[in-house]
Each structure stands twice: as C-alpha cells, then as structure tokens.
Amino acid sequence: MNIERSTTYQKLLNWKQTTNGTKALMIEGARRIGKSTIARKFGEQEYKSYVVIDFANVPKRITDNFSDNLNNLDVFYQTISLEYNVKLYRRESLIIFDEIQKFPKAREAVKYLVADGRYDFIETGSLISIQENVADITIPSEERKMKMYPCDFEEFAKARGEELLLEYIQTCWQARKPLDEAFHSKAMRLFREYMLVGGMPQSIVAYIENDCDFSASDVEKRDIIALYQDDIKKASRRYKSKVSALFENIPGALSTHEKKIELTQFDSSGSATFAKYDEPLFWLNDSMMCNLCYKCNDPNVGFALNKNDSQVKCYMGDTGLLVSLAFNENELATNGLYRDIMNGKLSLNEGMIYENAVAQMIRAKGKNLYFYNEYDREKHRNSMEIDFLLSNESKTNFKVCPIEVKSSKNYTTTSLTKFREKFQGKIGNAFIIHPKMFSVENDCIKIPPYMVWCAL
C-alpha cells in the first residue's frame, strides 16, 4: 500500500509552481521516511517523464558524465537519457538525484544544470553526511531546502481510512467544541495507535497490512533503529561514541522528571560540559533522528535570542521509534505494554511518550522547540516547568503560547498559572494537551492530543 503524504506533496507542488525551474529542491530527512518514494510519485504525476539517478547504485558511465560532459550539456543529458532509456522533454521532465550525499559532485553541478533551464531537479539526502561530504564543493545557491518528517497524525489517520473522523475533529476545533463522547474515545484510541506505530511509512504499512499487529510494526521499527545505529558508527571519529551514548540514552533521559539530558553521566570524570557535547548533539539534530528542545531564558523578547544551549531536551524524531528503543521485544510482547498504552493505563513512561509525540507534531509544522523552567535553590527542584513554548510569530505584537502536556486525566496547572502571571503582558493562547475532551477554562485551551494538528 502507498501512504498518502499530502502535506509534503503540497510543498512539492508549491516549489514547482513558484520557482518554475529556477531552483532545484533538496529534500532532507532521516532514513526511511519516504523521500525517494514521494519524489518518484511527484515525477510520475506532475511531469511528462522523469529519471531517477540513485547514487547509492549508479553506473560509472553516469558518474563519469559529471566529470566529462558538464561543459557540453547536450551530451550530458543525452548520456542520461540513453543510460536510463527515458526521453527528456524541455520544461516537462524531472531529474531526481537520489541519495545525493554519496556523490557531492552532482550537488555542485546543480548550479549549472539549473542555470541551463531545460529540466527540473529534485535532490534527496539522508543524515548529516549531506553536510559532512561537502567540504570540497561549492553549495549551489540555486537550491531550495525542504525538510521532510515522519508521517504526522493526520497522515496516519488517512492511512487508517479515517478521513471523516479527521473532518469532524477539524470542524469541532473550528467551532471550539468537544467531540461527542463516542467519537472522542475513538479518536483517542487512534492517537494511541499512532504513538505506538509512529510515522515511519514502513512501520505503518506493516501494521495495517498485518491486521493491525503492533508486533509487525515493531519489527520494521527495529530495522530502522539498527540503520540509525549503523549511521552513527559512520560519524566523525572524534565524537561518534558520544553520539551513540546520547542516542541510546534518549528513553532514559525522557523518563526522568525534568527530561533534560544530564551530560555528566556520559563522562566518567564527571566534568562533562555542553562544549564537549555540542557537536554530538548537533549531529543528532541535523540527522533528524532526534529533535532538540532548548531552554529559553527569557520568553519576553523572543526565543532564539535567549536560547540556553547548556540546557537541552532530546526527543526522538519519531515516537514509534522511541517506544521500540525504550522497550525490548520481550517487554512489549509479554508485559502487556501495548494493551496498557492503548487502554491509557501505562503510568510509567506514558508521559515521555505523549510529550515526544507533541514535540514530533510541532517539528512537523516547521517550528523549533523551546521550553522554560525556573529552579528553586532552597528546595533543590524546579518551581516552574513549561513543556513547550510557541509564539504567534508576529514581529510587532509578539505573544508567547505556553504548552503543558499531561498524559493523565488528573493533574495540576501550578506551573502554567505561575508562568501566565509572570509573563502576563506577553501571553497569547495557553494550551494544556490532555486525554480529556476539549474545553476552555480560565482562558486556557484544553485540547486532546488528536486535535493538536488543528491548533498548530
């Protein structure tokens, strides 16, 4: 089956319509999220012909073509057309450079190919190797970048055939009213499925094609995690052991109360600092395996200007992968964890799964992640914790939108109340994401997680 990536496909259409061949499109993303698949589908549906040059398995005649014939583009394109047995049509054909990080010369050539103007170009690449392999080339300015993320909840629901439920959720959000109780229960069950299966297309397909079997999905996710672990081994020698330690510890860090990474636990000398771990953290973030969330010291004057690099949370890029990384096969299969999560009865670690899912949804909308806390030195604990900060993105009337994520139906709002009192002149909408039905109380919008995609 094919997973409909409607959000991503619309971005591709926008690129084609607005650039009209004046820029190539670089699709960046982690492994196995479907970059090549959607590029091929776009070529098939939007062009008279298309060619895929896969640099993971490319004929020598094609790599030599970039060295020998760039000064004669008639011969260059003729070589591609003959090798792949595809007729190319001026302004009606697409050439896809797949896995371009494996052949940086092709990326450098984009400058000249786009300037020639005959065809459109899409590049796809995985992981930080896109950046690590470009030291000796000139990055083309004739290139627009697009980040691609795992399937969001909306795309997962469509794959499950729940288009009508999505329409109903959106209608209720626009009317600021809750779903009927039966549909609320149905939507919450669908969201819990999404947390367990995740947004990796192979995992979703395995789940659906095997009669909604979580174990079939888990097999695919563990294969993807193994690929990620192999990619980490290829990171720079000077920090790959630190990248590996950080990656493997993500579930442990997220299961703590504060969910922040404590760098000292990775250094036997006890002297670990952010300066030692900035490159490994950036590697994980740029690879899009993970999503970094930084503390904002002062939300009053913008997030990026007050980002605290030394306090960071590290979320998995996909929540389904987090579940498989956090629990081994036996735990999931024999301890009833699938059942407990689906029934909303997993008290241990359920908070980290919910919070990771919200982080994933925020990043899928192209927004950066920030949090806020205040530490009480007398009590040796945080006196205020806000899980995520968004803004209304206005430059003239900047407003902060605090978000708290609650995985249980019983909770307090002490931190949110304190935050709103402290920054009252800058507060826009305040959100609590919880398993209960939609409501608005004391100017706070309380929404179930299946409605988040409407609110962002």
MARMAR-191479 format. One line per 4 residues: their letters; for each residue z negated, x, y negated of C-alpha. Coordinates in nm, 4 decimals, m for minus. Example, Ala and Ser with C-alpha at 12.3 -4.5 7.8 and 13.67 -1.06 7.14 Angstrom:
// MARMAR-191479
AS> m0.7800/1.2300/0.4500 ~ m0.7140/1.3670/0.1060
***
This chain:
// MARMAR-191479
MNIE> 0.0000/0.0000/0.0000 ~ 0.0505/0.1027/m0.3618 ~ m0.2345/0.0967/m0.6136 ~ m0.1277/m0.0523/m0.9446
RSTT> m0.2192/0.1903/m1.2245 ~ m0.1377/m0.0470/m1.5080 ~ m0.3405/0.1328/m1.7744 ~ m0.1810/0.4700/m1.7020
YQKL> 0.1678/0.3245/m1.6644 ~ 0.1427/0.1670/m2.0090 ~ 0.0622/0.5094/m2.1547 ~ 0.3759/0.6483/m1.9930
LNWK> 0.5838/0.3686/m2.1441 ~ 0.4317/0.4380/m2.4841 ~ 0.5210/0.8081/m2.4548 ~ 0.8825/0.7271/m2.3643
QTTN> 0.9246/0.4747/m2.6447 ~ 0.7573/0.6715/m2.9232 ~ 0.8851/1.0239/m2.8554 ~ 1.2421/0.9418/m2.7465
GTKA> 1.2803/1.2747/m2.5710 ~ 1.1296/1.4921/m2.8459 ~ 0.8226/1.5818/m2.6395 ~ 0.7521/1.6416/m2.2726
LMIE> 0.4470/1.4700/m2.1232 ~ 0.1806/1.6729/m1.9443 ~ m0.0301/1.4562/m1.7107 ~ m0.3584/1.6367/m1.6477
GARR> m0.6153/1.5316/m1.3937 ~ m0.8230/1.6208/m1.0926 ~ m0.6754/1.6406/m0.7477 ~ m0.5780/1.3263/m0.5577
IGKS> m0.5883/1.0774/m0.8440 ~ m0.2191/0.9899/m0.8130 ~ m0.0482/1.1924/m1.0876 ~ 0.2616/1.2680/m0.8797
TIAR> 0.2799/0.9131/m0.7446 ~ 0.2826/0.7451/m1.0831 ~ 0.5315/0.9988/m1.2257 ~ 0.7716/0.9230/m0.9394
KFGE> 0.7236/0.5488/m0.9814 ~ 0.7927/0.5814/m1.3535 ~ 1.1108/0.7773/m1.2849 ~ 1.2272/0.5202/m1.0316
QEYK> 1.1639/0.2168/m1.2533 ~ 1.2437/0.3422/m1.6032 ~ 1.5419/0.5795/m1.5560 ~ 1.8887/0.5742/m1.4051
SYVV> 1.7966/0.8818/m1.1973 ~ 1.5094/1.1272/m1.1618 ~ 1.4374/1.4629/m0.9987 ~ 1.1033/1.5935/m0.8717
IDFA> 1.0652/1.9706/m0.8668 ~ 0.7472/2.0332/m0.6676 ~ 0.6292/2.3842/m0.7469 ~ 0.3912/2.3754/m0.4513
NVPK> 0.7010/2.3863/m0.2288 ~ 1.0013/2.4909/m0.4347 ~ 1.3224/2.6677/m0.3223 ~ 1.3686/3.0224/m0.4501
RITD> 1.7001/2.9128/m0.5976 ~ 1.5107/2.6874/m0.8377 ~ 1.2508/2.9443/m0.9454 ~ 1.5301/3.1966/m0.9991
NFSD> 1.7060/2.9325/m1.2070 ~ 1.4343/2.9626/m1.4725 ~ 1.4889/3.3386/m1.4962 ~ 1.8658/3.3467/m1.4671
NLNN> 2.0055/3.0417/m1.6419 ~ 1.7841/2.9271/m1.9288 ~ 2.0352/3.0818/m2.1674 ~ 2.3053/2.8624/m2.0149
LDVF> 2.1660/2.5130/m1.9732 ~ 2.4890/2.3715/m1.8349 ~ 2.4446/2.5987/m1.5322 ~ 2.0666/2.5439/m1.5302
YQTI> 2.0988/2.1652/m1.4973 ~ 2.3930/2.1907/m1.2597 ~ 2.1811/2.4033/m1.0257 ~ 1.9036/2.1410/m1.0266
SLEY> 2.1498/1.8563/m0.9715 ~ 2.3171/2.0293/m0.6768 ~ 1.9942/2.1510/m0.5143 ~ 1.8331/1.8046/m0.5189
NVKL> 2.1566/1.6099/m0.4764 ~ 2.0844/1.3910/m0.7805 ~ 2.3328/1.3107/m1.0559 ~ 2.1791/1.3594/m1.4006
YRRE> 2.2698/1.1275/m1.6889 ~ 2.2277/1.2321/m2.0523 ~ 1.9240/1.0489/m2.2010 ~ 1.8931/0.8382/m1.8853
SLII> 1.7384/1.0854/m1.6410 ~ 1.3853/1.2173/m1.5940 ~ 1.2954/1.5609/m1.4570 ~ 0.9419/1.5907/m1.3155
FDEI> 0.7766/1.9324/m1.2900 ~ 0.5094/1.8611/m1.0261 ~ 0.2110/2.0969/m0.9771 ~ 0.3335/2.2975/m1.2737
QKFP> 0.0231/2.5175/m1.2749 ~ 0.1758/2.7005/m0.9768 ~ 0.4758/2.8143/m1.1840 ~ 0.3805/2.8705/m1.5509
KARE> 0.7345/2.9856/m1.6412 ~ 0.8516/2.6264/m1.6074 ~ 0.5922/2.5133/m1.8599 ~ 0.7049/2.7798/m2.1049
AVKY> 1.0672/2.6702/m2.0555 ~ 0.9827/2.3161/m2.1676 ~ 1.0199/2.4290/m2.5301 ~ 1.3906/2.4996/m2.4806
LVAD> 1.4599/2.2106/m2.2436 ~ 1.3123/1.9510/m2.4789 ~ 1.4968/2.1015/m2.7766 ~ 1.8221/2.0640/m2.5840
GRYD> 1.7534/1.6896/m2.5720 ~ 1.9545/1.5863/m2.2678 ~ 1.6732/1.4600/m2.0447 ~ 1.3075/1.3580/m2.0477
FIET> 1.0402/1.5752/m1.8862 ~ 0.7057/1.4963/m1.7252 ~ 0.4740/1.7728/m1.6043 ~ 0.1792/1.7180/m1.3687
GSLI> m0.1018/1.9622/m1.3037 ~ m0.4370/1.9787/m1.1331 ~ m0.7582/2.1508/m1.2257 ~ m0.8468/2.4353/m1.4537
SIQE> m0.5713/2.6512/m1.3027 ~ m0.3416/2.4866/m1.5574 ~ m0.5274/2.6863/m1.8229 ~ m0.6133/2.9932/m1.6156
NVAD> m0.2459/3.0570/m1.5363 ~ m0.1087/3.0520/m1.8894 ~ m0.2396/3.3831/m2.0221 ~ 0.1056/3.5393/m2.0385
ITIP> 0.3140/3.2449/m2.1577 ~ 0.3640/3.0555/m2.4824 ~ 0.2329/2.6990/m2.4557 ~ 0.5057/2.4653/m2.5825
SEER> 0.4251/2.2588/m2.8903 ~ 0.6888/2.0155/m2.7636 ~ 0.4343/1.8790/m2.5169 ~ 0.2049/1.5772/m2.5339
KMKM> m0.1008/1.5771/m2.3074 ~ m0.2328/1.2732/m2.1226 ~ m0.5489/1.2794/m1.9138 ~ m0.5418/1.0680/m1.6003
YPCD> m0.8630/0.9433/m1.4443 ~ m0.9546/0.7767/m1.1146 ~ m0.8852/0.4025/m1.0940 ~ m1.1162/0.2041/m1.3191
FEEF> m1.2917/m0.1159/m1.2147 ~ m1.0068/m0.3297/m1.3455 ~ m0.7522/m0.1430/m1.1331 ~ m0.9811/m0.1590/m0.8281
AKAR> m1.0246/m0.5346/m0.8699 ~ m0.6465/m0.5805/m0.8882 ~ m0.6061/m0.3787/m0.5684 ~ m0.8527/m0.6212/m0.4087
GEEL> m0.6426/m0.9171/m0.5259 ~ m0.8966/m1.0372/m0.7834 ~ m0.6700/m1.0830/m1.0873 ~ m0.8009/m1.4353/m1.1519
LLEY> m1.1604/m1.3148/m1.1457 ~ m1.0715/m1.0430/m1.3981 ~ m0.9151/m1.3042/m1.6265 ~ m1.2285/m1.5172/m1.6006
IQTC> m1.4528/m1.2168/m1.6787 ~ m1.2454/m1.1358/m1.9860 ~ m1.2467/m1.4996/m2.1017 ~ m1.6265/m1.5119/m2.0730
WQAR> m1.6620/m1.1820/m2.2614 ~ m1.4454/m1.3079/m2.5464 ~ m1.6464/m1.6315/m2.5600 ~ m1.9730/m1.4316/m2.5353
KPLD> m2.0979/m1.6416/m2.2463 ~ m2.2086/m1.5667/m1.8880 ~ m2.0033/m1.6306/m1.5777 ~ m2.1024/m1.9213/m1.3590
EAFH> m2.3712/m1.8017/m1.1210 ~ m2.1499/m1.8049/m0.8109 ~ m1.8802/m1.6009/m0.9841 ~ m2.1425/m1.3648/m1.1258
SKAM> m2.2597/m1.2937/m0.7703 ~ m1.9009/m1.2434/m0.6579 ~ m1.8250/m1.0072/m0.9467 ~ m2.1436/m0.8054/m0.8849
RLFR> m2.0507/m0.7684/m0.5194 ~ m1.7044/m0.6469/m0.6204 ~ m1.8582/m0.3938/m0.8599 ~ m2.0894/m0.2611/m0.5882
EYML> m1.7836/m0.2195/m0.3663 ~ m1.6256/m0.0195/m0.6467 ~ m1.9297/0.2077/m0.6772 ~ m1.9201/0.2854/m0.3048
VGGM> m1.5436/0.3184/m0.2609 ~ m1.4779/0.4750/m0.6012 ~ m1.1493/0.5070/m0.7840 ~ m0.9603/0.7656/m0.5799
PQSI> m0.6407/0.5917/m0.4598 ~ m0.6618/0.7299/m0.1033 ~ m1.0172/0.6011/m0.0702 ~ m0.9204/0.2547/m0.1971
VAYI> m0.6190/0.2324/0.0343 ~ m0.8250/0.3404/0.3371 ~ m1.0924/0.0838/0.2513 ~ m0.8511/m0.2074/0.2120
ENDC> m0.6178/m0.1213/0.4992 ~ m0.9117/m0.0863/0.7393 ~ m1.0514/m0.4337/0.6728 ~ m1.2948/m0.3211/0.4001
DFSA> m1.4521/m0.0469/0.6092 ~ m1.6687/0.1807/0.3958 ~ m1.6631/0.4481/0.6668 ~ m1.2827/0.4748/0.6493
SDVE> m1.3126/0.5232/0.2750 ~ m1.5824/0.7854/0.3243 ~ m1.3560/0.9959/0.5485 ~ m1.0954/1.0153/0.2725
KRDI> m1.3554/1.0981/0.0082 ~ m1.4985/1.3830/0.2133 ~ m1.1489/1.5282/0.2499 ~ m1.1153/1.5204/m0.1296
IALY> m1.4559/1.6830/m0.1783 ~ m1.3500/1.9582/0.0628 ~ m1.0377/2.0151/m0.1504 ~ m1.2564/2.0417/m0.4609
QDDI> m1.4856/2.2903/m0.2882 ~ m1.1817/2.4986/m0.1923 ~ m1.0574/2.4886/m0.5518 ~ m1.3977/2.6060/m0.6747
KKAS> m1.3646/2.9108/m0.4495 ~ m1.0495/2.9997/m0.6440 ~ m1.2335/3.0028/m0.9770 ~ m1.2879/3.3298/m1.1587
RRYK> m1.4985/3.5732/m0.9544 ~ m1.7431/3.6245/m1.2366 ~ m1.8710/3.2669/m1.2233 ~ m1.7417/3.0804/m0.9148
SKVS> m2.0808/3.0997/m0.7374 ~ m2.2387/2.9297/m1.0391 ~ m1.9672/2.6616/m1.0432 ~ m2.0348/2.5944/m0.6745
ALFE> m2.4111/2.5727/m0.7281 ~ m2.3698/2.3314/m1.0189 ~ m2.1241/2.1113/m0.8287 ~ m2.3375/2.0838/m0.5160
NIPG> m2.6472/2.0060/m0.7239 ~ m2.4989/1.7136/m0.9195 ~ m2.6625/1.4457/m0.6999 ~ m2.9963/1.6263/m0.7182
ALST> m2.9864/1.6511/m1.0977 ~ m2.8821/1.2867/m1.1412 ~ m3.1597/1.1659/m0.9095 ~ m3.4289/1.3095/m1.1405
HEKK> m3.5825/1.1011/m1.4171 ~ m3.4148/1.2863/m1.7046 ~ m3.0866/1.3521/m1.5142 ~ m3.0328/1.6739/m1.7113
IELT> m2.9274/1.9979/m1.5470 ~ m3.2177/2.2427/m1.5271 ~ m3.0372/2.5766/m1.5293 ~ m3.3439/2.7801/m1.4346
QFDS> m3.3282/2.6525/m1.0766 ~ m2.9962/2.8338/m1.0267 ~ m3.1333/3.1749/m1.1268 ~ m3.3973/3.3478/m0.9134
SGSA> m3.5110/3.5468/m1.2163 ~ m3.5993/3.2239/m1.3958 ~ m3.4053/3.3401/m1.7002 ~ m3.1014/3.1125/m1.6767
TFAK> m2.9679/3.0058/m2.0142 ~ m2.6764/2.7983/m2.1323 ~ m2.4981/3.1188/m2.2366 ~ m2.4881/3.2225/m1.8701
YDEP> m2.3583/2.8871/m1.7528 ~ m2.1249/2.7769/m2.0312 ~ m1.8103/2.8931/m1.8505 ~ m1.9037/2.7292/m1.5155
LFWL> m1.9899/2.4032/m1.6934 ~ m1.6667/2.4072/m1.8929 ~ m1.4738/2.4821/m1.5725 ~ m1.6167/2.1718/m1.4048
NDSM> m1.5476/1.9615/m1.7127 ~ m1.1928/2.0878/m1.7618 ~ m1.1163/2.0458/m1.3921 ~ m1.2013/1.6761/m1.4386
MCNL> m1.4041/1.6876/m1.1188 ~ m1.7006/1.6180/m1.3438 ~ m1.7843/1.4561/m1.6779 ~ m2.0264/1.6403/m1.9080
CYKC> m2.2580/1.4416/m2.1333 ~ m2.4196/1.6347/m2.4211 ~ m2.7260/1.5564/m2.6244 ~ m2.6598/1.4543/m2.9849
NDPN> m2.9407/1.5884/m3.2021 ~ m2.8787/1.3531/m3.4945 ~ m2.6651/1.0416/m3.4348 ~ m2.6806/0.9607/m3.8074
VGFA> m2.3956/1.1899/m3.9037 ~ m2.1590/1.1895/m3.6080 ~ m2.1852/1.3069/m3.2514 ~ m1.9598/1.6128/m3.2244
LNKN> m2.1127/1.7761/m3.5346 ~ m2.4594/1.7529/m3.3805 ~ m2.3785/1.8257/m3.0166 ~ m2.6510/2.0236/m2.8408
DSQV> m2.4739/2.2487/m2.5897 ~ m2.8001/2.3533/m2.4252 ~ m2.8906/2.0020/m2.3073 ~ m2.6314/1.8523/m2.0779
KCYM> m2.5955/1.5961/m1.8005 ~ m2.3234/1.6428/m1.5409 ~ m2.1734/1.3305/m1.3816 ~ m1.9178/1.3207/m1.1016
GDTG> m1.5713/1.2241/m1.2200 ~ m1.5668/0.9537/m0.9530 ~ m1.8710/0.7539/m0.8435 ~ m1.7409/0.7020/m0.4913
LLVS> m1.7227/1.0800/m0.4517 ~ m2.0801/1.1054/m0.5830 ~ m2.2011/0.8735/m0.3050 ~ m2.0287/1.0844/m0.0397
LAFN> m2.1562/1.4092/m0.1947 ~ m2.5123/1.2733/m0.2204 ~ m2.5426/1.1400/0.1337 ~ m2.4122/1.2824/0.4606
ENEL> m2.2175/1.0722/0.7096 ~ m2.5194/1.0006/0.9274 ~ m2.7321/0.8824/0.6375 ~ m2.4645/0.6388/0.5238
ATNG> m2.3848/0.5125/0.8729 ~ m2.7307/0.4884/1.0311 ~ m2.9750/0.4276/0.7441 ~ m2.8188/0.1076/0.6162
LYRD> m2.7379/0.2587/0.2769 ~ m2.4122/0.0654/0.2442 ~ m2.5990/m0.2550/0.3164 ~ m2.8821/m0.1772/0.0755
IMNG> m2.6458/m0.0882/m0.2103 ~ m2.4301/m0.3964/m0.1515 ~ m2.7429/m0.6140/m0.1491 ~ m2.8843/m0.4445/m0.4592
KLSL> m3.1896/m0.3227/m0.2681 ~ m3.1493/0.0540/m0.2824 ~ m3.4286/0.1576/m0.5166 ~ m3.3967/0.5317/m0.4560
NEGM> m3.0911/0.6823/m0.6285 ~ m2.9382/0.3489/m0.7279 ~ m2.9980/0.4357/m1.0941 ~ m2.7882/0.7507/m1.0707
IYEN> m2.5018/0.5591/m0.9063 ~ m2.4992/0.2913/m1.1782 ~ m2.5240/0.5470/m1.4570 ~ m2.2459/0.7606/m1.3099
AVAQ> m2.0215/0.4534/m1.2855 ~ m2.0782/0.3723/m1.6534 ~ m2.0068/0.7352/m1.7507 ~ m1.6853/0.7154/m1.5496
MIRA> m1.5766/0.3957/m1.7263 ~ m1.6485/0.5418/m2.0710 ~ m1.4457/0.8561/m1.9968 ~ m1.1585/0.6488/m1.8561
KGKN> m1.1286/0.4949/m2.2034 ~ m1.0865/0.8438/m2.3506 ~ m1.4318/0.8563/m2.5100 ~ m1.6613/1.1604/m2.4950
LYFY> m2.0115/1.1316/m2.3514 ~ m2.3290/1.1790/m2.5549 ~ m2.6945/1.0894/m2.5026 ~ m3.0102/1.1040/m2.7110
NEYD> m3.3751/1.1773/m2.6362 ~ m3.6960/1.2822/m2.8074 ~ m3.9610/1.4941/m2.6389 ~ m4.3342/1.4256/m2.6818
REKH> m4.5020/1.7665/m2.6672 ~ m4.8510/1.6188/m2.6293 ~ m4.7572/1.4002/m2.3323 ~ m4.5066/1.6544/m2.1939
RNSM> m4.2379/1.3930/m2.1433 ~ m3.9632/1.2131/m2.3306 ~ m4.0829/0.9390/m2.5612 ~ m3.7310/0.8032/m2.6148
EIDF> m3.4216/0.8169/m2.3946 ~ m3.0833/0.6583/m2.4645 ~ m2.8358/0.6985/m2.1787 ~ m2.5133/0.6922/m2.3811
LLSN> m2.4022/0.6812/m2.7428 ~ m2.0760/0.5305/m2.8618 ~ m1.9509/0.4767/m3.2143 ~ m1.7297/0.2277/m3.3922
ESKT> m1.5055/0.5307/m3.4753 ~ m1.4981/0.4396/m3.8444 ~ m1.4829/0.7271/m4.0927 ~ m1.6041/0.5186/m4.3867
NFKV> m1.8640/0.2923/m4.2225 ~ m1.9887/0.4908/m3.9215 ~ m2.2026/0.2929/m3.6782 ~ m2.3831/0.4053/m3.3624
CPIE> m2.3746/0.1918/m3.0478 ~ m2.6602/0.2866/m2.8113 ~ m2.6255/0.2034/m2.4413 ~ m2.9014/0.1816/m2.1826
VKSS> m2.8156/0.1446/m1.8136 ~ m3.0580/m0.0472/m1.5928 ~ m2.9993/m0.0707/m1.2184 ~ m3.2790/m0.3198/m1.1510
KNYT> m3.3407/m0.6688/m1.2885 ~ m3.6883/m0.5755/m1.4144 ~ m3.7014/m0.3204/m1.6923 ~ m3.8405/m0.2361/m2.0353
TTSL> m3.6489/m0.1699/m2.3562 ~ m3.9031/0.0545/m2.5283 ~ m3.6609/0.3420/m2.5909 ~ m3.3879/0.1161/m2.7262
TKFR> m3.6335/m0.0549/m2.9613 ~ m3.7566/0.2808/m3.0958 ~ m3.4020/0.4077/m3.1381 ~ m3.2933/0.0991/m3.3320
EKFQ> m3.5980/0.1291/m3.5594 ~ m3.5364/0.4981/m3.6280 ~ m3.1625/0.4672/m3.6971 ~ m3.1526/0.1071/m3.8161
GKIG> m2.9150/0.1766/m4.1028 ~ m2.6538/0.3152/m3.8632 ~ m2.6804/0.0785/m3.5658 ~ m2.3789/m0.1251/m3.4642
NAFI> m2.3833/m0.3117/m3.1351 ~ m2.6630/m0.2220/m2.8950 ~ m2.5928/m0.2667/m2.5240 ~ m2.8002/m0.2963/m2.2107
IHPK> m2.5967/m0.2801/m1.8905 ~ m2.7865/m0.4546/m1.6120 ~ m2.7292/m0.6512/m1.2888 ~ m2.8261/m0.9814/m1.4528
MFSV> m2.5949/m1.2291/m1.6219 ~ m2.4574/m1.1883/m1.9739 ~ m2.6932/m1.2711/m2.2611 ~ m2.7641/m1.1798/m2.6216
ENDC> m3.1266/m1.1263/m2.7193 ~ m3.2616/m0.9862/m3.0460 ~ m2.9143/m0.8658/m3.1477 ~ m2.8875/m0.6736/m2.8214
IKIP> m2.5885/m0.7497/m2.5973 ~ m2.6898/m0.7511/m2.2320 ~ m2.3922/m0.7283/m2.0022 ~ m2.3420/m0.6938/m1.6268
PYMV> m2.1545/m0.3776/m1.5223 ~ m1.8412/m0.5685/m1.4183 ~ m1.7948/m0.6649/m1.7862 ~ m1.8128/m0.3102/m1.9296
WCAL> m1.4341/m0.2616/m1.9201 ~ m1.4018/m0.5524/m2.1645 ~ m1.6624/m0.4128/m2.4057 ~ m1.5333/m0.0557/m2.4383
***
